[in-house]
């Protein structure tokens, strides 16, 4: 279901993104090794399932969504402070996708709009099915490990960021 992006303008965006990521340096991590993956999900693909599978296949321990453009026929989103998700069918534009990705657990949010421009968004659940395409760029670093653990600051499993030592 994943296909490389090949159009000229898409290559430009990818090269621009890679350049921006390569230029990013943090105060404590001047030699951060980050890489970029670009993928296209085809009609019927489940965005959450595909990103989780990608993280496992590519052994991504610390990744993030750079950008996404596409459309859905079905959505499954958990809205703010709600215990259960909500679903819907129709035709929706993906207006944003953001969050962290790791084979150890991911946290992703999606924003979509309908044919009238009405927008909704929240926590991305399994069940968001691609209509025509989902063009996604993922950045990741081999310098960190992202996990999701309860740390006492909230009742939920939250992002824990660990820097890899040279031996890991």
For each residue, the residues with C-beta under 8 A, 3 or more apart:
1: 41 42 44 45 50
2: 39 40 41 50 54
3: 39 40 42
4: 38 39 40
5: 10 11 14 38 39 40 135
6: 10 11
7: 10 11
8: 11 12
9: 12 13
10: 5 6 7 13 14 38 135
11: 5 6 7 8 14 15
12: 8 9 15 16
13: 9 10 16 17 67 137
14: 5 10 11 17 18 36 38 137
15: 11 12 18 19
16: 12 13 19 20
17: 13 14 20 21 36 66 67 137 139
18: 14 15 21 22 36
19: 15 16 22 23
20: 16 17 23 24
21: 17 18 24 34 36 66 139
22: 18 19 34
23: 19 20
24: 20 21 32 34
25: 29 30 32
26: 29 30 32
27:
28:
29: 25 26 32 143 163
30: 25 26
31:
32: 24 25 26 29 141 143
33: 141 142 143
34: 21 22 24 139 140 141
35: 139 140 141 142
36: 14 17 18 21 66 137 138 139 140
37: 54 58 137 138 139 140
38: 4 5 10 14 135 136 137 138
39: 2 3 4 5 50 54 135 136 138
40: 2 3 4 5 133 134 135 136
41: 1 2 45 47 50 70 130 133 134 136
42: 1 3 45 130 133
43: 130 131 132 133
44: 1 129 130
45: 1 41 42 49 50 129 130 134
46: 49 50 126 127 128 129 130
47: 41 50 51 72 97 110 124 128 129 130 134 136
48: 51 52 106 108 124 125 126 127 128
49: 45 46 52 53 126
50: 1 2 39 41 45 46 47 53 54
51: 47 48 54 55 101 106 108 136 138
52: 48 49 55 56 106
53: 49 50 56 57
54: 2 37 39 50 51 57 58 60 101 138
55: 51 52 58 60 63 101 102 103 106
56: 52 53 59 103
57: 53 54
58: 37 54 55 140
59: 56 103
60: 54 55 63 101 102 103 138 140
61: 102 103 104 140 142 144 145 146
62: 100 102 140 141 142 143 144 145 146 161
63: 55 60 100 101 102 138 139 140 141 146
64: 98 99 100 101 138 139 140
65: 68 97 98 99 101 108 136 137 138
66: 17 21 36 137 138 139
67: 13 17 97 136 137
68: 65 94 96 97 134 135 136 137
69: 94 133 134 135
70: 41 93 94 130 131 132 133 134 135 136
71: 91 92 93 94 130 131 132 133 134
72: 47 75 91 92 94 112 128 129 130 131
73: 89 90 91 92 129 130 131
74: 87 88 89 127 128 129
75: 72 87 88 89 92 110 112 127 128
76: 85 86 87 124 125 126 127 128
77: 85 86 87 110 112 120 121 122 123 124 125 128
78: 82 84 85 86 122 123 125
79: 82 86 120 122 123
80: 122
81:
82: 78 79 85 86 122
83:
84: 78
85: 76 77 78 82 123 125 127
86: 76 77 78 79 82
87: 74 75 76 77 127
88: 74 75 92
89: 73 74 75
90: 73 114 115
91: 71 72 73 114 115 131
92: 71 72 73 75 88 112 113 114 131
93: 70 71 112 113
94: 68 69 70 71 72 97 110 111 112 134
95: 111 112 113 119 121
96: 68 109 110 111 121
97: 47 65 67 68 94 108 109 110 111 124 136
98: 64 65 108 109
99: 64 65 106 107 108 109 124
100: 62 63 64 106 107 108 146 159
101: 51 54 55 60 63 64 65 106 108 138 140 146
102: 55 60 61 62 63 105 106 145 146 147 148
103: 55 56 59 60 61
104: 61 145 146 147 148
105: 102 146 147 148 157
106: 48 51 52 55 99 100 101 102
107: 99 100 123 148 159
108: 48 51 65 97 98 99 100 101 123 124
109: 96 97 98 99 121 122 123 124
110: 47 75 77 94 96 97 121 122 124 128
111: 94 95 96 97 119 120 121
112: 72 75 77 92 93 94 95 119 120 121
113: 92 93 95 117 118 119 120
114: 90 91 92 117 118 119
115: 90 91
116:
117: 113 114
118: 113 114
119: 95 111 112 113 114
120: 77 79 111 112 113
121: 77 95 96 109 110 111 112
122: 77 78 79 80 82 109 110
123: 77 78 79 85 107 108 109
124: 47 48 76 77 97 99 108 109 110 128
125: 48 76 77 78 85 128
126: 46 48 49 76
127: 46 48 74 75 76 85 87
128: 46 47 48 72 74 75 76 77 110 124 125
129: 44 45 46 47 72 73 74
130: 41 42 43 44 45 46 47 70 71 72 73 133 134
131: 43 70 71 72 73 91 92
132: 43 70 71
133: 40 41 42 43 69 70 71 130
134: 40 41 45 47 68 69 70 71 94 130
135: 5 10 38 39 40 68 69 70
136: 38 39 40 41 47 51 65 67 68 70 97
137: 13 14 17 36 37 38 65 66 67 68
138: 36 37 38 39 51 54 60 63 64 65 66 101
139: 17 21 34 35 36 37 63 64 66
140: 34 35 36 37 58 60 61 62 63 64 101
141: 32 33 34 35 62 63 144
142: 33 35 61 62 164
143: 29 32 33 62 163 164
144: 61 62 141 161 162 163 164
145: 61 62 102 104 161 162 163 164 168
146: 61 62 63 100 101 102 104 105 159 160 161
147: 102 104 105 159 160 162
148: 102 104 105 107 157 158 159 160
149: 157 158 160
150: 154 155 156 157 158
151: 154 158 160
152:
153: 158
154: 150 151 158
155: 150
156: 150
157: 105 148 149 150
158: 148 149 150 151 153 154
159: 100 107 146 147 148
160: 146 147 148 149 151
161: 62 144 145 146
162: 144 145 147
163: 29 143 144 145
164: 142 143 144 145 168
165: 168
166:
167:
168: 145 164 165
